[in-house]
Amino acid sequence: MRIVKSALGVFLCFVIYILRGRRGAPFYSALAVLWCIQNYTRNTLSNAMQRTVGTVIGACYGLIFILCKLYVADFGNTLWHYLMLAAMIVPVIYTAVLFHRKNAAYFSCVVYLSIVVNHLADANPFLFVLDRTMDTMIGILLGLAINSAHLPGKPCRDTLFAVDLDNALRSTHEQLTPYSRITMNSLLESGMELTVMTLRTPATFLEALSDLQLRLPIIAMDGAVLYDAGENCYVKKHVMLPDLASRVEQFILRRGFHLFSNVILEDVLLIYCGSFRNDAERQIYDTLHRSPYRNYLHRPRPADQPVVYFMVIDGTERIRGLYREMAAEGLEEQCKLLCYPSDDYPGYSYLKIYSKEASVEKMLEALRRERGLEKIVTVGDDHSRRNVDYACRDSNLIVHSLNKLFYRSGGQRS
């Protein structure tokens, strides 16, 4: 849509040029509108402000140069003329710096040069500068108007939207597509109450969503925690108490498995681990331990520390056997057990053990009440490991569905 908006903006610049009686130079309007049409409205406003300040500074110095040429000294079409023209660039840029608008310096120079290079000797300097200023301002205002417009549709502001992208972003290295990222940020900018629900730790998933401007906490570790990325804190968490955690830990270790013990200590995620026993464990550690969001400790977990969840990864048949043993021991009644195959490591499966209280549904309901919203809508892909209200095939279709659902009257953000 940014491409379409850009073409529309250029066309409207020429329409206005005709309506003005073909006065001015639509070329400068078109440059301004192309610069101002951005992915997000906030970027459009920022660029429009830069361009406006740059236009005013450049126009002022352009007028000064023309007046000096007319009434002080006219060097004609000589080298001295071009030397003076170039020298004026210094105060143009420095003025932008003095006004703390360094990013506007380029536009100041563009407007200044468009005036002093193209000014005709018989043209009224004041009207000429005014026309150049008007040309640029027309483009700026058009860019703001077009980028802020959207097709008819009432935003759904009474709903908490929750999106599951775990399967859509199968690999720990995958990122959102540009379409998904831009559309989701545009929806968030428009006021969508959006959270993300994931099996992963906040660290793992936030790296995949690093460019997403989420305002609400995310539901991570399959409902074990509610994590606020802006405040870098765990707003809510459900943990296994030390006695139960130690019992589960010893049950797994006695059967020859290695496990990763995830503990939150003063909003810091600590991952205790021992000697690795298979390639998948080593690769997970090699891939993730450099992250500033994780803290791996090669030592036993202190017995008095509660656990957010344990993770075991091993051959699929061994993991299934461990799951059956834990269920037979009655641990399934005291803990939440989640067993599923690994997408990153074929032939391996995960077993994750959480507090019995860990629940995505409970976290969603807590968020809904906190935000004073009326309902919850969940969206995920067709192969999501949890039930969702709307299922799609991939991340782009998931985000497209979010767009349609937010503008419930049928319109979509343009």
CORSUL-V922510 format. One line per field, one symbol per residue. phi: phi as a letter, one per 30 degrees, with the letter a starting at -180 (. if undefined). psi: psi as a letter, one per 40 degrees, with the letter a starting at -180 (. if undefined). burial: b if it has 16 or more other C-alpha atoms within 10 Angstrom, else e. A space follows every 50 residues. Layout:
phi: ???
psi: ???
burial: ???
//
This chain:
phi: .dddddddddddddddedddihcjbdedddeddddddbdbddddddddde dddddddddddddeddddddccacciccddeddddddddedddddddddh beddeddedddedddddcdcecddddddddddddeddddddddddddcdb delddcccbccbccceddcdddcdbddeddddddddddddjddbbccbdd deedddddcdcdddcddccchhjdbcccddchbcdbacbddedddddded edddciccbcccbcbhicdcbdbcddbadddddedddcddddcbbdbdad dedccdcdacbbbaeeddddddeddddddjdddcbccbbaddddbeicbc bcbbddddaddddddddedddiccbbbcbacdcddbdbdbcbdbddddde deedddcddjdbdd
psi: dddddddddddddddddddeffiaheddddddddddhididddddddddd ddddddddddddddddddddechheafidddddddddeddddddddddef fdeedddddddddddddehidehhddddddddddddddddddddddeeii iihhigeehhhhhhedddgdieeiiiiddddddddddddeehghihhiei idddddddfdehghdiiihiffedihhhddefihdiihihiddddddddd ddddefiiihhhhhhfehhhhhiahieidddddddddeeeheeighhgii hheehihdiihhhaidddddddddddddeeddeeihhhhiihddgheiii hhhiidehhdddddddddddefidihhihaidfieihidhhididddddd ddddddgeediih.
burial: eeeebbebbbebbbebbeeeeeebbbebbbbbbbbbbbebbeebbebbbb bbbbbbbbbbbbbbbbeebeeeeeeeeeeeeeeebeebbeebbebbeeee bebbbbbbbebbbbbbeebeeeeebeebbebbbbbbbbbbbbbbebbbee eeeebbbbbbbbbbbbbbbeebeebbeeebbbbbbbbbeeebbbbbbbbb bbbbbbbbbeebebbbbbbbbbbbbbbbbeeeebeebbbbeeeebbebbe bbeeeebbbbbbbbeeeebbbbbeeeeeebbeeeeeebeeeebbbbeeee beeebbbbbbbbbbbbeebbebbebbeeeebbeebbbebebbeebeebbb bbbbbbbbbbeebbeebbeeeeeeebbbbbbbebeeebebbbebbbebbb bbbbbbbbeebbbb
//
